[in-house]
């Protein structure tokens, strides 16, 4: 039989048994829709979490002092690092205290970050209103602060509160600061990274606004950002060697904060593959349904198969014909499943008020997987049909 004749016969078999075709396609449709939805949902969830982590401002490399105060990082040493190592884009001391705040009569706990003008070069924050502390603010020890939009919205029911006063308490001592800037909240991604744990309000001040900190005071940690294309681990190691020499053998360690995103993305990819495998199982169940249907159809068509074999059709022609029929059934189910899955995804996004991305690759993968199921589960029935004896097949009815 010619390839054209085999294709025409397979298509004829699909069309003449309409109810069987609908039922088989429906079984594959459910599996293909499941596989497609699993891929889309996992991809959208992964992108959402990655976006939140990126919005958290995670970036740069943190270097920590593990020794005594005498061995701690000196601000002047930190400020010299970019000149000593061109691979370092920016470096700044980091002071973090935990205290509380009072804003418009409302109080709460806060993590108070002491920063300098290099802050935006290391942590990619989104400034929404006002400005960030500059070099002059740091030089003068200005009592200015930057708050997050979520705090402003919660207390003032608006985000732009530049010019308002906030009282910050550290060691039970309260001091008034002028709010000069509002940034997008950094906590969402961090809380996602922590598995949903709640963090205190983040406040950002020039580190020199606290009398305990000055260019001559030691810092327990610093943050650096690297030039594009530089290896953060290698740059941090070079910086640590320099700091150790200057502090006469002080001990330091580093942590690549930017690497958290890479590690988390790898974990999410592995989870996505696992979930996709589960979706593939549902597609396999549909394939089993197609195989059972094909076995039943071959039993009912024994006489027809015997006649084809008797007039010159080769066993491999019979194999190709019924294998192609199984593939067509599964492809039809795959198309229906992809369309149904895309429709459900769109409806779910509208219902939840979430903007979801559609990926053509998952639709193509679902269709390819459906076609693969047709080949896999159609092979046994097709082979059984080809092994029939022409005489016995014709006599079967």
C-alpha positions as CSV (number, residue, x, y, z in Angstrom):
1,X,0.0,0.0,0.0
2,X,1.2,3.5,-0.8
3,X,1.7,6.0,2.0
4,X,-1.3,8.0,0.6
5,X,-3.5,5.0,0.8
6,X,-2.4,4.2,4.3
7,X,-3.2,7.8,5.4
8,X,-6.6,7.8,3.7
9,X,-7.5,4.5,5.3
10,X,-6.4,5.7,8.8
11,X,-8.4,8.9,8.4
12,X,-11.4,6.9,7.2
13,X,-11.3,4.7,10.3
14,X,-11.1,7.7,12.5
15,X,-14.1,9.4,10.9
16,X,-16.4,6.4,10.6
17,X,-16.3,5.6,14.3
18,X,-17.3,9.0,15.5
19,X,-18.3,8.1,19.0
20,X,-15.2,6.1,19.6
21,X,-13.1,9.0,18.2
22,X,-14.8,11.5,20.5
23,X,-14.4,9.3,23.6
24,X,-10.7,8.5,22.8
25,X,-10.0,12.2,22.1
26,X,-11.8,13.1,25.3
27,X,-9.6,10.8,27.3
28,X,-6.4,12.3,25.8
29,X,-7.9,15.8,26.0
30,X,-8.1,15.5,29.8
31,X,-4.5,14.3,30.1
32,X,-3.2,16.9,27.6
33,X,-5.1,19.7,29.3
34,X,-3.7,18.6,32.7
35,X,-0.1,18.5,31.3
36,X,-0.5,21.9,29.7
37,X,-2.0,23.5,32.8
38,X,0.7,22.0,35.0
39,X,3.4,23.5,32.8
40,X,1.8,26.9,32.6
41,X,0.9,27.1,36.3
42,X,4.3,26.1,37.4
43,X,6.0,28.5,35.0
44,X,3.8,31.4,36.1
45,X,4.3,30.6,39.8
46,X,8.0,30.4,39.3
47,X,8.1,33.7,37.5
48,X,6.0,35.3,40.1
49,X,8.3,34.2,42.9
50,X,11.4,35.1,41.0
51,X,9.9,38.6,40.3
52,X,9.2,39.0,44.0
53,X,12.7,38.0,45.0
54,X,14.2,40.4,42.4
55,X,11.9,43.2,43.7
56,X,13.2,42.5,47.2
57,X,16.4,44.2,46.3
58,X,18.5,41.2,46.9
59,X,21.9,41.9,45.3
60,X,25.6,42.2,45.7
61,X,27.9,40.3,48.1
62,X,27.9,40.7,51.9
63,X,31.2,40.5,53.8
64,X,31.1,39.8,57.5
65,X,33.7,40.4,60.2
66,X,34.1,37.3,62.4
67,X,36.6,38.8,64.8
68,X,36.7,41.3,67.6
69,X,36.0,45.0,67.3
70,X,39.6,45.7,66.7
71,X,39.6,43.4,63.7
72,X,36.3,44.7,62.4
73,X,35.8,46.5,59.1
74,X,36.7,50.2,59.1
75,X,34.5,52.4,57.0
76,X,37.6,54.1,55.4
77,X,38.9,50.6,54.4
78,X,35.5,49.8,52.9
79,X,35.4,53.0,50.9
80,X,38.8,52.3,49.4
81,X,37.9,48.9,48.0
82,X,36.5,50.1,44.6
83,X,39.8,52.0,44.0
84,X,41.9,49.0,45.0
85,X,39.9,46.6,42.9
86,X,38.3,47.9,39.7
87,X,36.2,44.7,39.6
88,X,34.2,46.2,42.5
89,X,31.5,48.7,41.3
90,X,30.5,50.0,44.7
91,X,31.1,49.2,48.4
92,X,29.4,50.5,51.5
93,X,29.3,49.7,55.3
94,X,26.0,48.2,56.5
95,X,24.7,48.7,60.0
96,X,21.5,47.0,61.0
97,X,19.6,47.7,64.3
98,X,16.3,46.4,65.5
99,X,14.0,48.9,67.2
100,X,10.7,50.5,66.8
101,X,9.0,53.5,65.1
102,X,6.1,55.9,65.7
103,X,4.4,57.4,62.7
104,X,1.2,59.5,63.0
105,X,0.6,58.1,66.5
106,X,1.0,54.4,65.4
107,X,3.9,52.3,66.6
108,X,5.5,49.1,65.4
109,X,8.8,47.2,65.2
110,X,11.4,48.1,62.7
111,X,14.7,46.9,61.2
112,X,16.8,50.1,60.8
113,X,19.4,50.0,58.1
114,X,22.3,52.4,58.3
115,X,23.4,53.0,54.7
116,X,25.4,55.5,52.6
117,X,25.1,57.0,49.1
118,X,26.2,53.7,47.5
119,X,23.0,52.0,48.5
120,X,21.2,52.1,45.1
121,X,24.3,50.9,43.3
122,X,24.3,47.7,45.4
123,X,20.6,47.0,46.2
124,X,18.3,47.6,43.1
125,X,15.5,49.4,45.0
126,X,12.6,51.2,43.2
127,X,12.3,54.8,44.3
128,X,8.7,55.9,44.0
129,X,8.8,59.4,45.6
130,X,11.5,61.8,46.9
131,X,15.1,60.8,47.0
132,X,17.6,58.5,48.7
133,X,20.3,59.6,51.1
134,X,23.2,61.3,49.3
135,X,26.9,61.9,50.1
136,X,26.0,65.2,51.8
137,X,23.5,63.5,54.0
138,X,26.1,61.0,55.1
139,X,28.8,63.7,55.6
140,X,26.5,65.8,57.8
141,X,24.8,62.8,59.6
142,X,21.5,64.2,58.5
143,X,18.4,62.9,60.3
144,X,16.6,61.8,57.2
145,X,14.9,58.5,56.5
146,X,13.5,56.5,53.6
147,X,10.4,54.3,54.2
148,X,8.5,51.7,52.2
149,X,5.3,52.3,50.3
150,X,3.4,49.7,52.3
151,X,4.0,51.6,55.6
152,X,2.9,54.9,54.1
153,X,-0.2,53.3,52.6
154,X,-1.1,51.6,55.8
155,X,-0.9,54.7,58.0
156,X,-1.6,57.6,55.6
157,X,-3.6,55.7,53.0
158,X,-1.4,57.1,50.3
159,X,2.2,56.4,49.3
160,X,3.7,59.9,49.0
161,X,4.5,61.0,52.5
162,X,7.7,62.9,51.7
163,X,8.3,65.6,54.3
164,X,6.5,63.8,57.1
165,X,8.3,63.1,60.4
166,X,8.9,59.7,61.8
167,X,10.3,58.9,65.3
168,X,12.7,56.0,65.4
169,X,13.5,54.3,68.7
170,X,16.9,52.4,69.2
171,X,17.9,51.3,72.6
172,X,14.7,53.0,74.0
173,X,15.8,56.4,72.8
174,X,13.6,58.1,70.3
175,X,14.8,60.6,67.6
176,X,12.8,62.4,65.0
177,X,13.7,61.9,61.3
178,X,12.4,63.6,58.2
179,X,11.1,61.3,55.5
180,X,12.8,62.2,52.3
181,X,11.9,59.2,50.1
182,X,9.5,56.3,49.6
183,X,10.6,53.1,48.0
184,X,8.8,50.0,46.8
185,X,8.5,47.5,49.7
186,X,11.5,45.1,49.8
187,X,9.8,42.6,52.1
188,X,7.6,40.7,49.7
189,X,10.3,38.8,48.0
190,X,12.2,38.2,51.3
191,X,9.1,36.8,52.9
192,X,8.6,34.6,49.9
193,X,12.1,33.3,50.3
194,X,11.5,32.7,54.0
195,X,8.4,30.7,53.3
196,X,5.9,33.4,54.3
197,X,7.4,34.6,57.5
198,X,6.6,38.1,58.5
199,X,9.3,40.8,58.7
200,X,9.4,44.1,60.6
201,X,9.1,47.4,58.8
202,X,12.3,48.4,57.0
203,X,13.7,51.9,57.5
204,X,16.8,53.3,55.8
205,X,18.9,56.1,57.3
206,X,22.4,57.6,56.7
207,X,24.6,55.5,59.0
208,X,26.2,58.6,60.3
209,X,22.9,59.9,61.7
210,X,23.5,57.5,64.6
211,X,26.2,58.9,67.0
212,X,27.5,55.4,67.5
213,X,28.6,55.1,63.9
214,X,31.2,57.3,62.1
215,X,33.9,56.8,59.5
216,X,36.2,55.9,62.4
217,X,33.9,53.3,63.9
218,X,34.2,49.6,63.0
219,X,31.4,48.0,60.9
220,X,30.5,44.3,61.3
221,X,29.5,43.9,57.7
222,X,29.7,45.5,54.3
223,X,28.0,45.1,50.9
224,X,29.7,45.2,47.5
225,X,28.5,45.1,44.0
226,X,30.6,43.8,41.1
227,X,31.2,45.1,37.6
228,X,29.2,43.3,34.9
229,X,30.8,40.0,34.0
230,X,32.8,39.6,37.2
231,X,32.6,36.5,39.4
232,X,31.2,37.7,42.7
233,X,32.9,34.9,44.6
234,X,36.3,35.7,43.2
235,X,35.9,39.4,43.8
236,X,34.7,38.8,47.4
237,X,37.8,36.5,48.0
238,X,40.1,39.3,46.8
239,X,38.4,41.9,49.0
240,X,38.6,39.6,52.0
241,X,42.4,39.1,51.4
242,X,42.9,42.8,51.3
243,X,40.8,43.4,54.5
244,X,42.6,40.7,56.3
245,X,46.0,42.2,55.6
246,X,44.8,45.7,56.7
247,X,43.3,44.3,59.9
248,X,46.4,42.2,60.7
249,X,44.9,38.8,60.2
250,X,41.2,39.6,60.9
251,X,38.8,36.9,59.9
252,X,36.1,37.6,57.4
253,X,33.4,35.6,55.5
254,X,31.3,36.4,52.5
255,X,27.8,35.5,51.2
256,X,26.7,36.0,47.6
257,X,23.2,37.4,48.1
258,X,22.6,37.5,44.3
259,X,23.2,33.7,44.3
260,X,20.1,33.2,46.3
261,X,18.0,33.9,43.2
262,X,20.0,31.4,41.1
263,X,19.7,28.7,43.8
264,X,16.0,29.4,44.2
265,X,15.4,29.3,40.4
266,X,17.2,25.9,40.3
267,X,14.9,24.5,43.0
268,X,11.8,25.8,41.3
269,X,12.9,24.3,38.0
270,X,13.3,20.9,39.7
271,X,9.9,21.2,41.3
272,X,8.4,22.2,37.9
273,X,9.9,19.1,36.3
274,X,8.4,16.9,39.0
275,X,5.0,18.5,38.6
276,X,5.2,18.1,34.9
277,X,5.9,14.4,35.3
278,X,2.8,14.1,37.4
279,X,0.8,15.8,34.5
280,X,2.4,13.4,32.1
281,X,0.9,10.5,34.1
282,X,-2.6,11.8,33.4
283,X,-1.7,11.9,29.7
284,X,-0.5,8.3,29.9
285,X,-3.9,7.3,31.4
286,X,-5.5,8.8,28.3
287,X,-3.1,6.8,26.1
288,X,-4.2,3.6,27.8
289,X,-7.8,4.4,27.0
290,X,-6.8,4.8,23.3
291,X,-5.0,1.5,23.4
292,X,-8.0,-0.3,24.8
293,X,-10.2,1.3,22.1
294,X,-7.9,0.3,19.3
295,X,-7.8,-3.3,20.6
296,X,-11.6,-3.4,20.5
297,X,-11.7,-1.8,17.1
298,X,-9.2,-4.4,15.7
299,X,-11.4,-7.2,17.1
300,X,-14.4,-5.8,15.2
301,X,-12.4,-5.3,12.0
302,X,-10.7,-8.7,11.7
303,X,-12.5,-9.6,8.5
304,X,-11.6,-6.2,6.9
305,X,-7.9,-6.6,7.9
306,X,-7.9,-10.2,6.5
307,X,-9.2,-8.9,3.2
308,X,-6.5,-6.2,3.0
309,X,-3.9,-8.8,3.7
310,X,-5.3,-11.2,1.2
311,X,-5.3,-8.7,-1.7
312,X,-1.6,-7.8,-1.1
313,X,-1.3,-5.5,1.8
314,X,1.9,-6.2,3.8
315,X,1.9,-6.6,7.6
316,X,3.9,-3.4,7.9
317,X,1.2,-1.5,6.0
318,X,-1.4,-2.7,8.6
319,X,1.0,-1.6,11.4
320,X,1.4,1.8,9.8
321,X,-2.3,2.3,9.2
322,X,-3.4,1.5,12.8
323,X,-0.5,3.3,14.3
324,X,-1.4,6.4,12.3
325,X,-5.0,6.0,13.4
326,X,-3.9,6.0,17.1
327,X,-1.6,9.1,16.5
328,X,-4.5,11.0,14.8
329,X,-6.8,10.2,17.7
330,X,-4.2,11.4,20.3
331,X,-3.3,14.5,18.3
332,X,-7.0,15.5,18.1
333,X,-7.2,15.0,21.8
334,X,-4.0,17.0,22.3
335,X,-5.4,19.9,20.3
336,X,-8.6,19.9,22.3
337,X,-6.8,19.6,25.6
338,X,-4.4,22.5,24.8
339,X,-7.4,24.7,23.8
340,X,-9.3,23.7,26.9
341,X,-6.2,24.2,29.1
342,X,-5.6,27.7,27.7
343,X,-9.3,28.6,28.2
344,X,-9.2,27.4,31.8
345,X,-6.0,29.3,32.4
346,X,-7.5,32.5,31.0
347,X,-10.7,32.1,33.0
348,X,-8.7,31.4,36.2
349,X,-6.6,34.5,35.7
350,X,-9.7,36.6,35.2
351,X,-11.4,35.1,38.2
352,X,-8.4,35.7,40.5
353,X,-7.5,39.0,39.0
354,X,-4.0,37.8,38.1
355,X,-2.2,38.4,34.9
356,X,-1.0,35.1,33.6
357,X,1.5,34.6,30.8
358,X,0.8,32.1,28.0
359,X,3.7,30.0,26.7
360,X,3.4,28.5,23.2
361,X,6.1,25.9,24.1
362,X,3.8,24.2,26.7
363,X,1.0,23.9,24.1
364,X,3.5,22.4,21.6
365,X,4.9,20.1,24.3
366,X,1.4,18.9,25.2
367,X,0.6,18.2,21.5
368,X,3.9,16.4,21.0
369,X,3.4,14.4,24.2
370,X,-0.1,13.4,22.9
371,X,1.4,12.3,19.6
372,X,4.0,10.3,21.4
373,X,1.3,8.6,23.4
374,X,-0.4,7.6,20.2
375,X,2.8,6.0,18.9
376,X,3.5,4.3,22.3
377,X,0.0,3.0,23.0
378,X,-0.9,2.3,19.4
379,X,2.1,0.1,18.7
380,X,0.7,-3.0,20.5
381,X,-2.8,-3.0,18.8
382,X,-1.2,-2.3,15.4
383,X,1.3,-5.1,15.8
384,X,-1.5,-7.5,16.8
385,X,-3.5,-6.5,13.7
386,X,-0.5,-7.2,11.5
387,X,0.0,-10.7,12.9
388,X,-3.5,-11.8,12.0
389,X,-3.8,-14.7,9.5
390,X,-5.7,-13.6,6.4
391,X,-7.8,-16.8,6.2
392,X,-8.6,-16.8,10.0
393,X,-9.4,-13.1,9.9
394,X,-11.8,-13.5,7.0
395,X,-13.5,-16.4,8.7
396,X,-13.8,-14.6,12.0
397,X,-17.3,-13.3,11.1
